[in-house]
Amino acid sequence: MAHSDNNKHPGNDLESIMKAIKRLISAWQQQLAKFESVGLSDKRIELVQQKLKPVLSGIFGYHSLLYSKKANSLVCGNIIVRHSTVISGRIDGGDLVCQYEELPIASDCIDLVVLPEILQQSQTPHQILREVERVLIPEGHIILLIANPVSGLAIKNRFIRFLTRQKNRPKVIGRLRVNDWFRLLGFEVTSEIPVCMADQKIQKESRYSWLKKISQFSCEYFAGYYIIVAKKKVSTMTPIRPSWRSNKKLVGSRIAEPSVKAHVENCVKQIMR
């Protein structure tokens, strides 16, 4: 028996370990593909709807743009804006089919724009924001739903893509970069709302105040998603009254400041002669 145990090749254990790792990576890859195709889960959609309800209750207007059917599901029943248009890049995606970077919409006519996870899927996210700034009226609102690049789910997905060597990786766009783009375009960020499932559960079930504080701190920086609400600000131009001053060093006073009275007196003198 001892002789048979010693005949075991160490390569067999290594092969079994590699097979287990491959099975684990394939399972992770299937979960990642399912997550990217489905997107937000039903529980997370309900949480986002709860977070958006007080925000949407204070936004009024006539026209709103909802990017994709996902935006329509997030704001349904809570939006007060009278007319809502769902736009999409697919034929069966909404009311208006167009490119997000070139909207067939007149300038300064939209009161509210909702973009759920649109910037990270585009090759030119800054151009999308430029179009949003163009079509929004002054004091119009934009609502973004972006994934947090430092959350546990985002780090796990990047690790899976690195192991599987996927080339079509979505861009990592955090809220700090979005805030910089907003400043350049003249937007004012009014609120940043973290969306965290764990914080919701702890706030309801936990009895300890210190645990709730730790949960709030971790949710603020490591939440899976963020809702960013911004307002388009337009600075009015105040004309400055010019102060005309005579520069005696450059031009003489008799040339720079002609007098109508002196001219009339000279004419009268010539006539009297």
C-alpha positions as CSV (number, residue, x, y, z in Angstrom):
1,M,0.0,0.0,0.0
2,A,2.8,2.3,0.8
3,H,4.4,1.6,-2.5
4,S,1.2,2.4,-4.4
5,D,0.9,5.8,-2.6
6,N,4.4,6.8,-3.5
7,N,3.7,6.1,-7.2
8,K,1.2,9.0,-7.4
9,H,2.5,11.6,-9.8
10,P,2.5,15.2,-8.5
11,G,1.3,16.4,-11.9
12,N,-2.1,14.8,-11.4
13,D,-2.8,17.1,-8.4
14,L,-1.7,20.1,-10.5
15,E,-4.0,19.2,-13.4
16,S,-7.0,18.8,-11.0
17,I,-6.2,22.2,-9.5
18,M,-6.0,23.8,-13.0
19,K,-9.3,22.2,-14.0
20,A,-11.0,23.5,-10.9
21,I,-9.7,27.0,-11.6
22,K,-10.9,26.8,-15.2
23,R,-14.4,25.7,-14.0
24,L,-14.5,28.6,-11.6
25,I,-13.4,31.1,-14.2
26,S,-16.0,29.8,-16.7
27,A,-18.7,30.1,-14.0
28,W,-17.6,33.7,-13.3
29,Q,-17.6,34.4,-17.0
30,Q,-21.2,33.2,-17.4
31,Q,-22.3,35.3,-14.4
32,L,-20.6,38.4,-16.0
33,A,-22.3,37.8,-19.4
34,K,-25.6,37.4,-17.7
35,F,-25.1,40.6,-15.7
36,E,-24.1,42.6,-18.8
37,S,-27.1,41.3,-20.8
38,V,-29.7,41.8,-18.0
39,G,-28.1,44.8,-16.2
40,L,-29.7,45.9,-13.0
41,S,-31.5,43.2,-10.9
42,D,-35.1,43.7,-9.9
43,K,-34.2,44.4,-6.3
44,R,-31.7,47.1,-7.4
45,I,-34.2,48.6,-9.8
46,E,-36.7,49.0,-6.9
47,L,-34.0,50.6,-4.7
48,V,-33.1,53.0,-7.5
49,Q,-36.8,53.9,-7.9
50,Q,-37.0,54.6,-4.2
51,K,-33.9,56.9,-4.3
52,L,-35.2,58.7,-7.4
53,K,-38.7,59.4,-6.1
54,P,-37.9,62.4,-4.0
55,V,-35.6,63.8,-6.7
56,L,-38.2,63.5,-9.4
57,S,-40.9,65.1,-7.3
58,G,-39.1,68.4,-7.4
59,I,-38.5,68.5,-11.2
60,F,-41.2,70.1,-13.4
61,G,-41.4,70.8,-17.1
62,Y,-43.0,69.8,-20.4
63,H,-40.4,67.5,-22.1
64,S,-38.0,64.8,-20.9
65,L,-35.6,62.5,-22.7
66,L,-35.2,59.0,-21.3
67,Y,-32.1,57.1,-22.7
68,S,-33.3,53.5,-23.3
69,K,-36.1,51.5,-21.8
70,K,-34.1,51.1,-18.6
71,A,-34.5,54.8,-17.9
72,N,-38.3,54.5,-18.5
73,S,-38.5,51.6,-16.0
74,L,-36.5,53.6,-13.4
75,V,-38.7,56.7,-13.4
76,C,-42.1,55.2,-14.3
77,G,-44.9,56.5,-12.1
78,N,-42.7,59.1,-10.4
79,I,-42.0,61.6,-13.1
80,I,-44.0,64.8,-13.2
81,V,-42.8,66.1,-16.6
82,R,-45.7,66.1,-19.0
83,H,-44.2,64.5,-22.2
84,S,-41.5,61.8,-22.0
85,T,-39.6,60.4,-25.0
86,V,-37.7,57.2,-24.9
87,I,-34.7,57.3,-27.2
88,S,-32.5,54.4,-28.2
89,G,-29.8,53.3,-30.7
90,R,-31.9,50.2,-31.6
91,I,-34.9,50.0,-33.9
92,D,-37.1,48.4,-31.2
93,G,-35.6,50.3,-28.4
94,G,-38.0,53.3,-27.9
95,D,-39.9,56.1,-29.4
96,L,-37.0,57.8,-31.2
97,V,-34.1,55.9,-32.8
98,C,-30.9,58.0,-33.1
99,Q,-27.3,58.3,-32.2
100,Y,-26.7,59.6,-28.7
101,E,-23.9,61.8,-29.9
102,E,-26.1,63.5,-32.5
103,L,-29.6,64.1,-31.3
104,P,-32.2,65.3,-33.9
105,I,-33.6,67.7,-31.3
106,A,-33.6,71.5,-31.2
107,S,-31.5,73.3,-28.7
108,D,-32.9,74.6,-25.4
109,C,-36.2,72.6,-25.4
110,I,-35.8,69.7,-22.9
111,D,-36.4,70.0,-19.2
112,L,-35.1,66.6,-17.9
113,V,-32.6,64.0,-19.2
114,V,-32.1,60.6,-17.6
115,L,-29.1,58.5,-18.5
116,P,-28.7,55.1,-16.8
117,E,-25.3,53.5,-17.5
118,I,-25.0,55.2,-20.9
119,L,-21.6,56.9,-20.6
120,Q,-19.6,53.8,-19.9
121,Q,-20.9,52.0,-23.0
122,S,-20.0,54.8,-25.4
123,Q,-16.7,55.5,-27.0
124,T,-17.3,59.3,-26.8
125,P,-19.1,59.9,-23.5
126,H,-18.1,63.6,-23.4
127,Q,-19.8,64.2,-26.7
128,I,-23.0,62.7,-25.2
129,L,-22.8,65.2,-22.4
130,R,-22.3,68.0,-24.9
131,E,-25.5,67.1,-26.7
132,V,-27.3,66.9,-23.4
133,E,-26.1,70.4,-22.5
134,R,-27.2,71.7,-25.9
135,V,-30.8,70.4,-25.8
136,L,-31.4,71.2,-22.1
137,I,-33.1,74.5,-21.2
138,P,-31.4,76.8,-18.7
139,E,-32.0,75.4,-15.2
140,G,-32.8,72.0,-16.8
141,H,-31.8,68.8,-14.9
142,I,-29.8,65.7,-15.9
143,I,-29.9,62.5,-13.9
144,L,-27.0,60.0,-14.3
145,L,-26.8,56.4,-13.0
146,I,-23.2,55.3,-13.1
147,A,-21.4,52.2,-11.8
148,N,-18.8,52.8,-9.1
149,P,-15.4,51.6,-10.4
150,V,-14.1,50.8,-6.9
151,S,-17.0,48.7,-5.7
152,G,-16.6,45.0,-5.1
153,L,-18.7,44.0,-8.1
154,A,-16.7,46.3,-10.5
155,I,-13.4,44.9,-9.2
156,K,-14.6,41.3,-9.6
157,N,-15.8,42.0,-13.2
158,R,-12.5,43.6,-14.2
159,F,-10.6,40.6,-12.7
160,I,-12.8,38.2,-14.8
161,R,-12.2,40.2,-18.0
162,F,-8.4,40.2,-17.3
163,L,-8.4,36.4,-16.8
164,T,-10.5,35.8,-19.9
165,R,-8.5,38.4,-21.9
166,Q,-11.6,40.2,-23.1
167,K,-10.8,43.2,-25.3
168,N,-14.2,44.9,-25.3
169,R,-14.0,46.2,-21.8
170,P,-16.3,49.1,-20.8
171,K,-14.7,52.4,-19.8
172,V,-14.1,53.1,-16.2
173,I,-15.8,56.4,-15.5
174,G,-16.1,57.4,-11.9
175,R,-18.1,60.2,-10.3
176,L,-15.1,62.5,-9.9
177,R,-14.5,62.5,-13.7
178,V,-18.2,63.1,-14.3
179,N,-18.1,66.0,-11.9
180,D,-15.1,67.5,-13.8
181,W,-17.0,67.2,-17.1
182,F,-20.0,68.9,-15.5
183,R,-17.9,71.8,-14.4
184,L,-16.5,72.3,-17.9
185,L,-20.0,72.2,-19.4
186,G,-21.5,74.6,-16.9
187,F,-23.5,72.1,-14.8
188,E,-24.0,72.4,-11.1
189,V,-24.1,69.1,-9.2
190,T,-27.0,69.3,-6.7
191,S,-26.9,65.8,-5.2
192,E,-25.0,62.5,-5.3
193,I,-26.9,59.5,-4.0
194,P,-25.2,56.1,-3.4
195,V,-27.1,53.0,-4.3
196,C,-26.1,50.1,-2.0
197,M,-28.1,47.0,-1.2
198,A,-26.1,46.1,1.9
199,D,-26.7,49.5,3.5
200,Q,-30.4,49.2,2.9
201,K,-30.5,45.8,4.7
202,I,-28.3,47.0,7.6
203,Q,-30.3,50.2,8.2
204,K,-33.5,48.1,8.6
205,E,-32.2,45.1,10.6
206,S,-29.3,46.4,12.7
207,R,-29.9,47.7,16.2
208,Y,-26.4,49.1,16.7
209,S,-25.7,52.7,15.8
210,W,-22.0,52.2,15.3
211,L,-22.7,49.5,12.7
212,K,-25.0,51.8,10.9
213,K,-22.3,54.5,10.8
214,I,-19.8,52.1,9.4
215,S,-22.4,51.0,6.8
216,Q,-23.1,54.6,5.7
217,F,-19.3,55.3,5.4
218,S,-18.7,52.2,3.3
219,C,-21.8,52.8,1.2
220,E,-20.7,56.4,0.4
221,Y,-17.4,55.3,-1.1
222,F,-17.9,51.7,-2.1
223,A,-21.5,51.6,-3.3
224,G,-22.3,49.7,-6.5
225,Y,-23.9,52.6,-8.2
226,Y,-24.3,56.4,-7.9
227,I,-27.2,58.7,-8.8
228,I,-25.8,62.1,-9.8
229,V,-28.3,64.9,-10.3
230,A,-27.0,68.1,-11.9
231,K,-28.6,71.4,-13.1
232,K,-27.6,73.4,-16.2
233,K,-26.5,76.9,-15.1
234,V,-26.3,79.8,-17.5
235,S,-24.3,82.9,-16.5
236,T,-25.9,86.1,-17.6
237,M,-23.7,88.7,-19.3
238,T,-23.7,92.1,-17.5
239,P,-22.4,94.8,-19.8
240,I,-19.8,97.1,-18.3
241,R,-20.2,100.8,-19.1
242,P,-17.0,102.0,-20.8
243,S,-15.2,104.9,-19.2
244,W,-13.8,107.2,-21.9
245,R,-10.8,109.1,-20.7
246,S,-8.7,111.6,-22.6
247,N,-5.0,110.6,-22.9
248,K,-3.1,113.9,-23.1
249,K,0.2,112.2,-23.6
250,L,-0.9,110.7,-27.0
251,V,-3.3,113.2,-28.4
252,G,-3.7,116.9,-27.7
253,S,-6.9,118.1,-26.0
254,R,-7.8,120.4,-28.9
255,I,-8.0,117.4,-31.3
256,A,-9.3,114.8,-28.9
257,E,-12.0,117.0,-27.4
258,P,-13.6,119.2,-30.2
259,S,-16.0,121.9,-29.0
260,V,-19.2,122.7,-31.0
261,K,-19.3,126.2,-29.4
262,A,-15.7,127.0,-30.5
263,H,-16.5,125.9,-34.0
264,V,-19.7,128.1,-34.2
265,E,-17.7,131.1,-32.9
266,N,-15.1,130.7,-35.6
267,C,-17.8,130.5,-38.3
268,V,-19.4,133.7,-37.0
269,K,-16.1,135.5,-37.0
270,Q,-15.5,134.6,-40.6
271,I,-19.0,135.8,-41.6
272,M,-18.6,139.1,-39.8
273,R,-15.4,139.8,-41.7
